[in-house]
Amino acid sequence: MQDADYGKRVTGKPYLGFLEDIHKQLKPNTYFEIGVQFGDTIKLASCSTVGVDPFFSCQTNIIGKKPTCQLFQQTSDAFFAERDLSRIFGKSVDLAFLDGMHRFEFLLRDFINTEKHCAPESIVAMHDCLPPGFYMTSRDIADAKHPRSAFPGWWAGDVWKIVPTLKHYRPELSITVTDSAPTGLVLITGLDPENDALWANYEKIIAGFQPMDRSEFAHYWSSVSVVSTDSVDLGRFRPFS
């Protein structure tokens, strides 16, 4: 079957540049990242930073002018089980970027665990939630080479499912889905570290979203409200510094 192609709806400012704008304009005091890998995003931060990745492959200077930069080479689940992020920082997380394992349940747990260390005005950014093609949303990275993929080599996994999940179980959250190229960037604020709705419904959520369903994917694209990065008013967020 021919691949879906929503590429024309994800043509905003590339996510690296958009994240850089967020850092420069909002000046977070604390930055947390899951999925550091090569270090391209974590190097954008100039504040106290914590990064988590099971296998770092950084090829660049990621410390820069950061006053502190602590790296933990382990899975995010292990990190949260063993460590207290708020205690590491000595305060709450201002800005977080979640770009770990490209499977829905991993991102869901990462969001739940990260929110516990946030304040209402904190911002959680999530990558890959606007995948322009269907085949790239497979839970198996091998399918990134699907012969009918319109985006050969791309793998976003099924993390896009976090958006409808949060809208359903956490309707009070402020969720902005941007067209940041190439696979979108979602900004979430209005956080509540005491809210346990997602944990309480975790098994139900996972059971309802496991299959790879093309009609479900098409419905997502027909219903999601996508905001251009050019029209995102970062000024509506309170600068942290």
N, C-alpha and C positions, 0 to 999 in steps of 0.2 A: 504494500500500500504506500502511496506517495506520502512523503513527510508533510507535516504542517509547516507553515512558514509565516511567522509573525514578526520577522526581522524588521519590517518597516515601523513597528511600534516600539522598538528598543534601540533608538538612534540618538539618545541623549548624550550628555557629556560622559566620557568613559569613567568607569567607577573609581579608578585611581585618582583622576583629577577631581572628581566630585568629593571623594573622601578628603583630599588635600584641602579643598575649599572649606569643608566642615572643620578641620583642624585649625586652619588659619583664622576663620571668622569666629568660632565659638571658643577656641583656646581652652580645651579641657585640661583639668589638672591631673586627671588619672585616665589611663587608656588601657583597655583589656582586649586582647585579640585571641581568637581560637582559629587555628589553621594558618600559621605563619608561613610555613613552607620556605619559599625563596626570600621572604623578607620585604617584598615590594610594598606592602601596605603598612607594616609595622614601622618602617623607616620614616613614614610621614609624620609620626608623632614626635613631639618635642617635650612631652611631659613625662611624669612617672608612668612606667609601662610594665605590663605583665603580658607575656605571650606564651601560648600553649600549642604544642605540636608534637605528635608522636615521632617525627623524624625531621629535624631541621635541615634545610638545604640552602641556607643563606649564602649568597654570592656577593653581598654588598655590605657596606657599613650600616647596620641597622640602629646603632646606638646614637650617633649624631650628637645632639646637644641635650639629650635626655638626662635629667638628674639621676634617675635610676632606671634600669631595664633588667627585669628578671625573666628568665626563660625557663620553662619547664617542659622537658622532653618526655611527654607521656600523653595518654589519651585525655580528652577533656573529662570523661567520666571519672577516671582515676584522679585527676587533679582536684575535682570538686569533692571527691570522697576523702581525700587526704589533707586538703588544705583549706584555709579560710581566706578568701580573696579580700574581704573587707579588712581583715587583720594585716594582710600583706601591705595593702595601701595605707592603712590607718584611717581610712575614710571610704565613702562609697565610690562606685565607678561612675565617672562622668560620661564617657563614651566607650562603647564596646562594638567590636566588629566580629561577627560570627560567620566563619567561612570554613568550617571543618568538614567532616565526612558528609558527602552529598547524598545522605539518606534522611528522609523525613524525621524518623524517630530520634536520630542523633541531634538534629537541629532543634527539635522540640525540647529535648532534655537540656541542650546547651542554653536555650532561651530561659527555661524554667530556673536553672541553676544560676545563670547570670543575673536575672531579675532580682534574686534574693540579695544581691549586693549593690543594687541601684537605688537611687532616689527618684521621686516622681518626675523630676525634670531631667533625669539622665536620658541618654539616647542610645538605643541598641540598633545598630545597622546590620542588615542581613543580605548576603549576596546570593545570586543565582535564582531568585524567586520569580523571574520573568523569562523563562527559557523559550526562545522563539521557535524551536522545533520540538516535535513529540519524541523522536527517537533518543534525543539527548537526555530525556527524563527517565530513562531506564535506571533501575537500581543497580545494574551491573555495568561497570565501566567498560567492559568489552563491547557493549552495544554502541559505544561512541563511534565504532567503525562500521556501523550498520550500512550496508550497500545503498540503501534508499534514503539515508540521512541527508537533509539539505544543508547540514552543518557538520561535515565529516571531521571527526576528532574531538568534537565538543561533548562534554559530559557535565550536566548540571544536576543530574539525579532528580529525585522527586521532592526536593526541599520546598518547591513552590506550594506544597500542601499546607505549609505553616500559615500562609496568609488567610485562607478560608477558615482554618482551625481557630486562629486567634480572633477573627471577626465573630465567630460563633460563640466561643467559650469566654472570650474576654472583650466584649463589645465596648467597654469603657476605654480601651486603649486607643491612642491616636496613632493610626497606621497610615504612612504615606508610601505608596508604591511608585517609585520613579522609573523613568525609561532609560536610566543610566546604562550605556552600552558596556558589554554586549548582552548581558543576561539580567539586567535590572539591579536596583539597590533599594531595599526597604528600610525606612526609618520609623522607629517605634519609640514613643514617649508616653507620658502619663502612667508610668510604671508603678507597681505596688508590690514591694518585697514580701508583704504578708499574704498576698492572694494565693490560694492553693487550688483554684478551680482546675488548672491544667493537670496537676498531680492527681487530684481526686478523680479525674476522668481519663487518666492516661491510657489505661488498657482499652477502654471503649474507643478512644480516639484512634489508637493504633489499629485496632481491629477493623475500623471503618474505612481506613485509607490504604491498606496494604496493596491491593491489586493495581496494576498499571492499566488505567482505563482511558481510552482515547476520548470518549464522550465527556468524561469528567474533566479532562484537560481542556477540551474545546469550550465547555461551560465556564471554566475558570477564566479563559481569555475573553469570553463574551460578557462576563459580569464584572471583572476587575476594573477598578478605576485607576488609570495610569496617569501620573503627573509628570510633565516635562521637567527635566532638571533645570531648564532655563527659567521656569516659573516657580521653582521652590524658593520660598522666602526663608532663608536661614535666619533672618533677623527676628522671626517669630520665636525662635529658641533663645533662651536667656544665655548670654555669654557666661562661661564658667570662670573666666579670669578677668 
